[in-house]
């Protein structure tokens, strides 16, 4: 996987004439692995990581992003998104009130604020790309979350290239551990990034009062990734998977009702995310079948 992605990055940049990459560094697993891969493929001096904290970004995430940049030797800057989010939110609220005079069906609970944050970050990255020569912004979404539509168009999906779009989350965890043991500089990825439960830090979970954890919104990644693997490699359908024992079930007790709920959620969200997958940036095919096949 490591060699395939490095070769893919180098080929794409050489063929398109780009030499430098800019990406958001959230302190999370996806952007962290992308930064390591880009640094190894293009050279650390040609990578710029931008930390773009919001009001709910944790100190740990900000610190992890900075520490990673230092360990890799890539360029690093901090650009808070608060002003852009506040201005955009105010402008949209006025617009929404006007539209509401003509249309019904406004959501009581929407993802507008979540997406404003993700898209504000993309604005910074594209701005840098437009301002500095031969620089390409990077989309950092992974395969698991793209299947579930747990990604924002013109947000974390936005970029000219997507290095890990065909890498599921469980493989990313394994890859991060492998990189720490096998790169020429050991342990470049902070262990706290690998141990942290993934989350976009775009919204607060009302039950915990803390940033929403991705698995709470989706399902355990180990179970989700096996669904993807069974569909792509074994062509299994809903009923076949329901009657099969997943690896996750060997170590965790899962009721039939829970399994049905997770499978139904996968099919429902995957179908609804079709329009998102259709506009993915170019990416590297890593698995035997890619997300678009």
For each residue, the residues with C-beta under 8 A, 3 or more apart:
1: 4 5 167 171 175 286
2: 5 6 37 175 178 179 182
3: 6 7
4: 1 7 8 284 286
5: 1 2 8 9 37 41 163 164 167 284 286
6: 2 3 9 10 37 40 41
7: 3 4 10 11
8: 4 5 11 12 163 284
9: 5 6 12 13 37 38 41 42 161 163 284
10: 6 7 13 14 41 42
11: 7 8 14 15
12: 8 9 15 16 18 161 282 284
13: 9 10 16 17 18 19 21 41 42 136 161
14: 10 11
15: 11 12
16: 12 13 136
17: 13 134
18: 12 13 21 134 135 136 160
19: 13 42 46 134 135
20: 42 46 47 48 132 134 135 136
21: 13 18 38 42 46 47 48 135 136 137 138 161
22: 47 48 49 50 125 128 129 135 136 137 138
23: 31 34 35 38 47 48 49 50 125 137 138 140 159
24: 31 49 50 51 52 121 124 125 140 156
25: 31 32 35 49 50 51 65 68 69 76
26: 30 31 51 52 57 61 65 200 201
27: 31 32 51 57 58 60 61 62 63 64 65 68 193 196
28: 31 32 61 193 196 198 199 200 201
29: 32 33 169 172 173 176 193 194 196 198
30: 26 33 34 140 141 142 156 164 172 198
31: 23 24 25 26 27 28 34 35 49 65 140
32: 25 27 28 29 35 36 64 68 176 189 193
33: 29 30 36 37 164 167 172 175 176 179 189
34: 23 30 31 37 38 138 140 163 164
35: 23 25 31 32 38 39 47 49 68 69 72 74
36: 32 33 39 40 68 72 179 183 188 189
37: 2 5 6 9 33 34 40 41 163 164
38: 9 21 23 34 35 41 42 46 47 74 138 163
39: 35 36 42 43 44 47 72 73 74
40: 6 36 37 183
41: 5 6 9 10 13 37 38
42: 9 10 13 19 20 21 38 39 46 47
43: 39 46 47
44: 39 47 72 73 74
45: 73 74 75
46: 19 20 21 38 42 43
47: 20 21 22 23 35 38 39 42 43 44 72 74 75
48: 20 21 22 23 74 75 76 77 128 135
49: 22 23 24 25 31 35 65 68 69 74 75 76 77
50: 22 23 24 25 76 77 78 79 121 124 125 128
51: 24 25 26 27 62 65 66 76 77 78 79
52: 24 26 78 79 80 81 120 121 124
53: 57 61 62 78 80 81
54: 57 80 81 82 85 117 201 202
55: 82
56: 201 202 203 204 211
57: 26 27 53 54 61 62 201
58: 27 61 62 201 211
59: 62 63
60: 27 63 64 192 196
61: 26 27 28 53 57 58 64 65 201
62: 27 51 53 57 58 59 65 66 78
63: 27 59 60 66 67
64: 27 32 60 61 67 68 190 192 193 196
65: 25 26 27 31 49 51 61 62 68 69 76
66: 51 62 63 69 70 76 78
67: 63 64 70 71 190
68: 25 27 32 35 36 49 64 65 71 72 188 189 190 193
69: 25 35 49 65 66 72 74 75 76
70: 66 67 73 76
71: 67 68 185 187 188 189 190
72: 35 36 39 44 47 68 69 185 188
73: 39 44 45 70
74: 35 38 39 44 45 47 48 49 69
75: 45 47 48 49 69
76: 25 48 49 50 51 65 66 69 70
77: 48 49 50 51
78: 50 51 52 53 62 66
79: 50 51 52 124
80: 52 53 54 83
81: 52 53 54 84 85 117 120 121 124
82: 54 55 85 86
83: 80 86 87
84: 81 87 88 120 123
85: 54 81 82 88 89 113 116 117 120
86: 82 83 89 90
87: 83 84 90 91
88: 84 85 91 92 116 120
89: 85 86 92 93 113 116
90: 86 87 93 94
91: 87 88 94 95
92: 88 89 95 96 112 116
93: 89 90 96 97
94: 90 91 97 98
95: 91 92 98 99
96: 92 93 99 100 106
97: 93 94 100 101
98: 94 95 101
99: 95 96 102 103
100: 96 97 103 104 106
101: 97 98
102: 99
103: 99 100 106
104: 100
105:
106: 96 100 103 110
107: 110
108:
109:
110: 106 107 113
111: 114 115 203
112: 92 115 116
113: 85 89 110 116 117 202 203
114: 111 117 118 152 200 202 203
115: 111 112 118 119 152 155 202
116: 85 88 89 92 112 113 119 120
117: 54 81 85 113 114 120 121 155 202
118: 114 115 121 122 152 154 155 156 200 202
119: 115 116 122 123 152 154 155 158
120: 52 81 84 85 88 116 117 123 124
121: 24 50 52 81 117 118 124 125 155 156
122: 118 119 125 126 137 154 155 156 158 159
123: 84 119 120 126 127
124: 24 50 52 79 81 120 121 127 128
125: 22 23 24 50 121 122 128 129 137 138 158 159
126: 122 123 129 130 137 158
127: 123 124 130 131
128: 22 48 50 124 125 131 132 135 137
129: 22 125 126 132 135 136 137 160
130: 126 127
131: 127 128
132: 20 128 129 135
133:
134: 17 18 19 20
135: 18 19 20 21 22 48 128 129 132
136: 13 16 18 20 21 22 129 159 160 161
137: 21 22 23 122 125 126 128 129 158 159 160
138: 21 22 23 34 38 125 159 160 161 162 163
139: 156 157 158 159 160 161 162 165 280 281
140: 23 24 30 31 34 156 159 162 163 164
141: 30 145 146 151 156 157 162 164 165
142: 30 145 146 164 165 167 168 169 172
143: 146 147 164 165 166 167 168 169 228 287 291
144: 147 148 150 168 169 170 218 221 224 225 228
145: 141 142 148 150 151 169 214 218
146: 141 142 143 149 150 151 157 165 273 276 277 280 291
147: 143 144 224 228 266 269 270 273 277 291
148: 144 145 218 224 266 269 270 273
149: 146 269 270 272 273 276
150: 144 145 146 200 214 217 218 269
151: 141 145 146 155 156 157 276
152: 114 115 118 119 155 156 157 158
153: 157 158 276 279
154: 118 119 122 157 158
155: 115 117 118 119 121 122 151 152 158
156: 24 30 118 121 122 139 140 141 151 152 200
157: 139 141 146 151 152 153 154 162 276 279 280 281
158: 119 122 125 126 137 139 152 153 154 155 281
159: 23 122 125 136 137 138 139 140 162 281
160: 18 129 136 137 138 139 281 282
161: 9 12 13 21 136 138 139 281 282 283
162: 138 139 140 141 157 159 165 280 281 282 283
163: 5 8 9 34 37 38 138 140 283 284
164: 5 30 33 34 37 140 141 142 143 167 172 283
165: 139 141 142 143 146 162 280 281 283 284 291
166: 143 283 284 285 286 287 290 291
167: 1 5 33 142 143 164 171 172 175 286 287
168: 142 143 144 171 172 221 224 225 228 229 287
169: 29 142 143 144 145 172 173 198 221 224 225
170: 144 173 174 221 222 225
171: 1 167 168 174 175 225
172: 29 30 33 142 164 167 168 169 175 176
173: 29 169 170 176 177 194
174: 170 171 177 178
175: 1 2 33 167 171 172 178 179
176: 29 32 33 172 173 179 180 189 193 194
177: 173 174 180 181 194
178: 2 174 175 181 182
179: 2 33 36 175 176 182 183 188 189
180: 176 177 183 186 187 188 189 191 194
181: 177 178 186
182: 2 178 179
183: 36 40 179 180 186 188
184:
185: 71 72 188
186: 180 181 183
187: 71 180 191
188: 36 68 71 72 179 180 183 185
189: 32 33 36 68 71 176 179 180 193 194
190: 64 67 68 71 193 194
191: 180 187 194 195
192: 60 64 195 196
193: 27 28 29 32 64 68 176 189 190 196
194: 29 173 176 177 180 189 190 191
195: 191 192
196: 27 28 29 60 64 192 193
197: 213 214 215
198: 28 29 30 169 213 214 215 221
199: 28 211 212 213 214
200: 26 28 114 118 150 156 203 211 212 214
201: 26 28 54 56 57 58 61 211
202: 54 56 113 114 115 117 118 211 212
203: 56 111 113 114 200 211 212
204: 56 209 210 211 212
205: 208 209 210 211 212 213 216
206: 209
207:
208: 205
209: 204 205 206
210: 204 205
211: 56 58 199 200 201 202 203 204 205
212: 199 200 202 203 204 205 216 217
213: 197 198 199 205 216 217
214: 145 150 197 198 199 200 217 218 221
215: 197 198 218 219 220 221
216: 205 212 213
217: 150 212 213 214
218: 144 145 148 150 214 215 221 224 265
219: 215 223 224 262 265 266
220: 215 223 224 248 252
221: 144 168 169 170 198 214 215 218 224 225
222: 170 225 226 247 248
223: 219 220 226 227 246 248 254 262
224: 144 147 148 168 169 218 219 220 221 227 228 262 266
225: 144 168 169 170 171 221 222 228 229
226: 222 223 229 230 246 247 248
227: 223 224 230 231 241 262 263 266
228: 143 144 147 168 224 225 231 232
229: 168 225 226 232 233 234
230: 226 227 233 234 236 240 241 244
231: 227 228 234 235 236
232: 228 229 287 288 289 293
233: 229 230 288 289
234: 229 230 231
235: 231
236: 230 231 240 241 244
237: 240 241
238: 241 242 263 267
239: 242 243
240: 230 236 237 243 244
241: 227 230 236 237 238 244 246 263
242: 238 239 256 259 260 263
243: 239 240
244: 230 236 240 241
245: 249 250
246: 223 226 241 249 250 254
247: 222 226 250 251
248: 220 222 223 226 251 252 254
249: 245 246 252 253 254 259
250: 245 246 247
251: 247 248
252: 220 248 249
253: 249
254: 223 246 248 249 258 259
255: 258 259
256: 242 259 260
257: 260 261
258: 254 255 261 262
259: 242 249 254 255 256 262 263
260: 242 256 257 263 264
261: 257 258 264 265
262: 219 223 224 227 258 259 265 266
263: 227 238 241 242 259 260 266 267
264: 260 261 267 268
265: 218 219 261 262 268 269
266: 147 148 219 224 227 262 263 269 270
267: 238 263 264 270 271
268: 264 265 271 272
269: 147 148 149 150 265 266 272 273
270: 147 148 149 266 267 273 274
271: 267 268 274
272: 149 268 269
273: 146 147 148 149 269 270 276 277
274: 270 271 277 278
275: 278 279
276: 146 149 151 153 157 273 279 280
277: 146 147 273 274 280 291 292
278: 274 275 292
279: 153 157 275 276
280: 139 146 157 162 165 276 277 283 291 292
281: 139 157 158 159 160 161 162 165
282: 12 160 161 162
283: 161 162 163 164 165 166 280 290
284: 4 5 8 9 12 163 165 166
285: 166 290
286: 1 4 5 166 167 290
287: 143 166 167 168 232 290
288: 232 233
289: 232 233 293
290: 166 283 285 286 287 293
291: 143 146 147 165 166 277 280
292: 277 278 280
293: 232 289 290
